[in-house]
Structures are given as C-alpha cells and as structure tokens.
Amino acid sequence: MATVRARSESVADAAARSAATQTGVGSARVPWFLILPLTLLVVWTVAVDRQWVTQGIVPSPVQVAKSWHRWIFGGPGLGLSPYSGTWLANVMYSARRVLEGFLLAAVVGIPLGLFIGWNRLVARVVDPSIQLLRPVPITAWLPFSIAVFGIYDASALFLIGLGAFYPIVVNTTHGVRDTNLLLLRAARMLGAGPGTILTKVVFRSALPSIFTGLRLGIGVAWTAVIVAEMIAVKSGLGYVLWDAYYVGRMDICVATMFSVGLLGFASDRILQLIARWFLRWRALEAVA
C-alpha cells in the first residue's frame, strides 16, 4: 500500500509540474508575443537604413514614433504640423462611430440569427438574401451610402453596421443550429415551452458562437470606419489617413495604421473579457 501510495503521489507531482510548465507557473514567463513585432521592427529599420525601399516613401520607425508622439501630445495649432495634438479627438470620433455601428449590428444581428437558426420558415425567407448580399464588400456600398445618407455620420454608421452585421448573424445562426439535441429533449420533457427553450437553452448554448461573431464583427467595424471616414465623413482616423496620404505625410499614415491596430486589439480584448465572464460556466463544466 505504501508503494502504491508513493507511486500515485509521484504521478500527481509530475502532473502538477507539467501543468505548471504549460501555464508558465514556476518558470520565467517568456514574452513570446513580442518576438514577431520586434523582428518586423528590426527588418523595417534595416530596410529603410540600407535603402531597400524607395527613399522618402517608407518612413523609418524613429520618424513614425516622433510624428506619432507629436500627433498625440503636441499642442493643437502649434508648429507647422496641422495634426499636432489632434490624435485623441480623432480617436474619439472613430471609436464613437465604431461603437454605435457595432451595437446597431449586434441588436439586429443576434435576434435575427436566433430566429434564422430556430425557425425553418424564417431561415427559408431571410437566410438566402443574407447569403446573397454577404459577399458584397463594404467599399461597394460606399456610393450607395453617400447617395442615400450624404456625407454625414449616418453614412458611416450604415457602412460600419452593415460590415459588422454579417459575421454576427452568421455565427449566431450557427450557434443555434449547433445546440445539443439532448438539451432540447430534456427541456421539453421537463415541460418547457418554445419561448423558454429558446431563451434559456438555445440562446445560452449559442453564446460561444455569438461572441465569436461579435469579435469578428468588431474587427470588421474598425475596417469599415476607416473606409467610411476616408470619403463619407470629414473627421476621424480614416479622414486623417486619407488627408495625410494626399499631402505626402507617410509617417502620419503609418501612425494611423498602428493606432487603428491598437484600438482594434483593445476592443477584441474587452470582448474576450466580457465573454469570459458570461461563459464562466464553461470553465466549471470543464472542471466537472
């Protein structure tokens, strides 16, 4: 018995050490996520210094960093740069449009996806039209949005909402159709009605797919806001990107691209945290 107990304890210790190694506990955490960005930064610097790229077209990382710093912290209206100190205002314009368009897409896309996945008649009537329009790129909708809504925020919200709508509704539909049949049968055996099953069983079962759609949708929303602000409105990061390109300020163009990437990354992380809170039952289920 002592031998068996010692063996079981050694196996348990080995498993604990393996888990600690996999999770990074008990060992130095290696910032693996920095390796690729730093490598690209080095390649970028070397390419500019050795003139592997056209001189004056691709700015150096140092030049981009200085322009970005002046864009963020510089005094508005001071110096020769018209972009000095305007970064935060343009970020607020773009972030507000992304948030409004994304929420509009979620409010429409999630309920519609639930009904498409739940009701065969709704699926036959609505789903073919969605699949027909889904391949049309956002840029193709730009002339239509300007003609209908004009050069105002409504045009940008239409493009952002439309871009975020498709991944949300498609993933929600998939999540509903992927609901475990055993859960549906158990709910019916317990006397639950269609409304209760849809809200208490199907919706909660589809939440992982819904959050996947939301994460894809927020990414498309940041893409759409740049497209919309280039032409449809006269403020925001997309407008700055186009204006900087027009006057030959490639350093501001690159800084704008990095700004959009960081904002999109932050938005995705926020959605991940929200999903982790809503889906904490999955962790409990895995432990059980």
Secondary structure as UniProt FT lines:
FT   HELIX           2..23
FT   TURN            24..26
FT   HELIX           32..34
FT   HELIX           35..49
FT   TURN            50..51
FT   TURN            55..57
FT   HELIX           61..73
FT   TURN            76..77
FT   TURN            82..85
FT   HELIX           87..118
FT   HELIX           120..133
FT   TURN            134..135
FT   HELIX           138..149
FT   HELIX           153..177
FT   HELIX           181..189
FT   TURN            190..191
FT   HELIX           194..196
FT   HELIX           197..202
FT   HELIX           203..231
FT   HELIX           237..246
FT   TURN            247..248
FT   HELIX           250..278
FT   HELIX           280..287
//
